[in-house]
Amino acid sequence: MNFNSEVIENAVQSLSSFPGIGKKTALRMVIHLINSNELSVNEISNSINKLKTDLRFCDECGNIAESSICSICANPLRDDGLVCVVSDFKDVLAVENTATFRGKYHVLGGLISPIDGVSPDDLNISSLLQRTQDNNINEIIIALSATLEGDTTTFYLSKLLKEYGVKISTIAKGIAVGGEIEYADEITLGRSITNRIKYDI
């Protein structure tokens, strides 16, 4: 693809690095930006920059936040006694979109995967155990993808959490085996949360 401009070529290369964005789509986006006024382009640029400068991880649960505590943890209407454990903040967004869960979250930051060099020590597990010990948590829902890594992590967590006497459940298998939480449709994921089942080891 001949761009006749190094500036355009670099912009296309940058935009095509986004998931699902090919070079043709990236070129259309670049052309749109060229035709936009400077104020609009600056607003887009500032919004993107703020993703790296104004966001952090919640000290309580590990979700994305704009301050030390995320809006979900800070919400007094959420049920402190119900915690949903997910792999990534994308999964928090997916569960929230179902509008069926009114508890709080704990983001692990990944899944146990020896092949990829991810061990339990690399995940946000110790803080989950600390939350379970320090707070009046009645139930922990382990909502991880139905993959080998997800099942391994679920089994590992359930063994650790069993010592705390807390009820442990997993989402119902409306999520297909091998399926990723973030790609599940809202109805299926919502029903999986609502119809969660007790996890026994």
N, C-alpha and C positions, 0 to 999 in steps of 0.2 A: 504494500500500500504506500503510494507516494504522497507525502504531505506537503512538499515544497516549502516547508518551514520547520526549523528545528524546534521552535517554541510550541507549535501545534503538535509535532511528533512527540515531544516530551510530555505534553498534557494528555495526549491519547494513551501513551504508555502508562502514565500514572493512574488514569481512570480505569483502564482495562485490567488493572491489578485487583479491582474489586470482584468478589465472587459473582458469577453470572453475567459479568459485563465483558462483551467481546470488543474487538477494536472498532467495528462498525458502529455499535451503540456508543462507545466512548467518543468516537468522532462526532456523532450527532450531539452529544452532550457538550463537547468543546465548541461546536458551531453555535449552539444555544448560548453558551457563555460569552462568546465573541459578540453575538448580537444583543446581549443584555447590557443594560447601563452599568456604569462602574459601581454604583451604590448596591445594586443587586448582587453583583459578583463579590463585593466586599462582605456583604451579609452572609453569603454562602461560605466564604473563606473563614470568617470569624466563627461561624457555627461549627465548622469542622475543627478549627483550632481549639475550641472550648471542650471538645470531646477529650482532648489530652490535658488541657490545663485546668478545667473546672470540675472534672469528675474524679472520684476516688472510690475506694471500697469501704463499705460500712464496717465500723469497728465491731458491731454486734453480730451481724450475720454474713458479711462478705459480699452482699449485693452491691451494685453500683449506687453511688450516692453523690450528692452535691455538698454534703457536710459530713461530719464524723459519724452520724447516724442516718440511715436511709429513711425515706418517708413512710415505709411500711413498719419498720421497727418503732418509729416515733408515733405511730397512729394508736391512740389509746383505745380505739374501737376494735383493734385486732386482738384475737385470742392468744394470750401469752402461753397458754398451756398446750397449744397445738403447733407443732413445728414441722414444716415440710422440707426435707433434705433434697436438694437438687445438685446437679453437677456444675451448672454454669448460670450466669445471670440471664442468659437467653431463655433458660427453662423457667425462671421466675416470670419473665414476660409472658411465656406461653401459658403458664398456670393462671396468672392474673387475668388473662384474656378470657378464661372460661367463666369468670365471675362466680365461681362456686366455692372458693376457698377463702376463709376469713381468719386464718391463723397467721403465723409468721414463718420465715424461711431460714434456711441455713445453706449457704453456697459452698460446696466443697472445693471448687476450682479445678475440677477434673475428675477422672476415674482411675482406679488402680489398673495399671497396665504394665506388667513386667517387660513385655516386648518393646514398649515405647520408653522404658526406663522410668515409669511413674510408680513410685512406691507410696504406701500410706503416709510416710513422713512428708511427702510433697504436697499433701492435701490438707485442707482446713478441717482436720478431724479432732485435734486436741481441743480446739475451742468449742466444738460441738459437745464433747464430753464435759467440758467445764460448764457450759450452759446448762446441760442436763443435770449436773450436780448442784449448781448454784440456784437454779430457778425451779419454779413449781410447774414443770412440764409433765403433762398427763399422757400425751401421745406424740410419737414421732412417726411421720409418714415418710418412708424412703421412696422418693419418686425419681428413680433413675431409669435410663433407657434400657430396653430389654435386649441388651447385647451381652457378650461374654464379659466385657469389662464392667458393665453395669451390674450384672449378677454377682460378679466377684466382689465388687465394692459393697453391694447390699449385704452379702453374707458376712463380710468382714465387719461392717458397722453393727450388724445385728448381734454378733458375738460380743462386741465391746459394750453395747448399750444394754444388753440383757442383765448385766451386773447392777444396773441402776434401778431395776424394777419398773421401768417405764414401758407402756404399751407400744409395741412396734408393729407398724402395718406397712404394706406396700400398695401401690396403685393396682387396681384390677387390670387384668390383661386385655383390656380393650386396645392397648397399644400392642401392635404386632411384634412378635419375637424378632429381634434384630432392628426394631424401629427406634428412631430418635425422638425424644420428647418434643424438641422444638419444631419438628415437622408434622406432629400429630394435629388433626383438625380439632377445633375448640370443643365440639360436642363430645367426641371420643375421649379427649383428655379430661374434660369436665366429669364425665361419667366414671372414668377410671379413678379420679380423686374421690368422688362421692361414694363409689362402691368399693373403696379400698378394703383389703383383706388383711387379717392378722398374719404377721410373718413369724413362722416357727422354724427353728433350726434343730 
